[in-house]
Amino acid sequence: MKYMLIMRATDKAIEAAKDIPFERIIEDMGRFNDAMMKAGVLLAGEGLSDADEGFVVDFSGDTPLVTDGPYGETKELFNGFWILEVASREEAAEWAKRVPLGPGSKIEVRRVTGPEDFPQDNEWIQKEEGWREELESREA
């Protein structure tokens, strides 16, 4: 099963991280990533730039509205993610508990759906299988 671990930070976490040398943060994350690689569970993972470099597309009106970051309140910013291939929900939770984050940080864990979760006779689900194969061939 695939799970996404979504790194979220609050204002409290952002402030607390300012007291930690950046090299230590990189080392701690590197060790965590290395452990997942050695365990054979890490499929992908990326960090994200600051919210002030991003934007939001809001669909609540008649036409989509693009707003540059930072976006209003920073109660919980999405700061990065990992995609894991694990045997169970419990194993995903165990990895999530090992993420080297401090107070104010959270890890949201969500199962990644696959084609098997949808009606197999749907033309778009069938096309998606072809898209996956095309994407895999681009990586090779």
N, C-alpha and C positions, 0 to 999 in steps of 0.2 A: 504494500500500500504506500502511496505517496502522501506526504504531509508537507504543508508549508508552515514554517515557523516565521512569524511576522514580528519583527522587532519594533516595539513602540516606546517612545520616550515622552515624558511629561516635562513641564518646565523645571520641576524639582530634579529630574534626572539630568537634564541639560546643565543645570547649575552645578550639580554634584560632580559631573564629568570634568568640569573646568579645573577641579582640584587634583585631577589625576594626570600625570605626564602622558602626552599622546603616545610616546613610544611604548609605554606600559599597556595602553589600551590596544594598540596594534599587536603587541606580543601576546596578550591574553586571548584576543580573537584568533590570532594565528594558531595558537595551541589548541583552541577549541576546534577550529576548522581542520587542523591536522588530525585530531582524534577522530573526527567524523570520517575523514578520508581513509584513515587506517582501518576503521570499522567497516568501511565499504557502504556507508549509508548516504553520503553526500552526493546529490545529483547536480545541484546548482546553488549559488548564493551570491548575493551582491549587497553592497551598501549603497545608500542614496546620498545625493548632495543635500546641502542645507535647503530648508523649505523656501527661503527667499529666492532661490534659483528656480523654483517650480511654479506651477500654476494649477488652477482648478477649473474644470469645465462643469458648470452648474446647469442641470436640465430642468430646474423647477419652473422656469418661465416658458413662454411660447417659443423662444429660440434659445439655443445654448449660449451661455454667457461665460466668457473666459476671464478669470481673475488671477492676476499675478500674485505669487507668494510674497511674504509669508501670509498665510490665510487666517485671519481673525485670531481666535484663541488657539493656543498650542496645548490643548489639554492632552492630546495624544498624537504625536507625529509618527508616521510610518517611516522608519529609518533604514530598513534593510530587510532581507529575507534569506532563508535557506529553503531548499526543497530536498527532502529526505525520502529515501526508499527504505521503509522499515516493515517489520512483520506485524506490528499492531499499534493501536492507539496508545497503549501503555508505553511502548518503546519510544514513540514520538514524544510523549510527556517526559520521559526520563532524559532524553536529549535536551528538551526545552529547559528543564530545570538546571542543566549544566552550563547554559549560556552565561558568559562572564559579564553580567550587567549589575548595576547597583540600584539603590533605592530610587523609586519613581519610574523605573523601567518595567515594561511588561513584555511577555512573549505571547502572542495569540497563535494558537495552533489550529490549522484547518486542514481537513483531508482534501487532497486534490482529486477532482473527479476525472474519470476517464470515459472513453467511448462506451464501455460496458454499463455505465450508469444511465444511458439514454436509449430510447427505442432504436433498435438496430435497423429497422426498415425505413428510417428517416433519411432522405437524400442528403441532408446537410451533415448528419453524423457519418454517413458513408464517405462524403467528400472530405471530412476532417481526417479520416484515416490516410487518404492520399496526401493531404497537406502535411501530416506528421512525417510521412515517408520522404516527402520533398525537403522538409526542413532538416531531417537527419542526413540526407545526401549532401546538403549544403555544408554541414559541419565536417564532413569527411574530407 
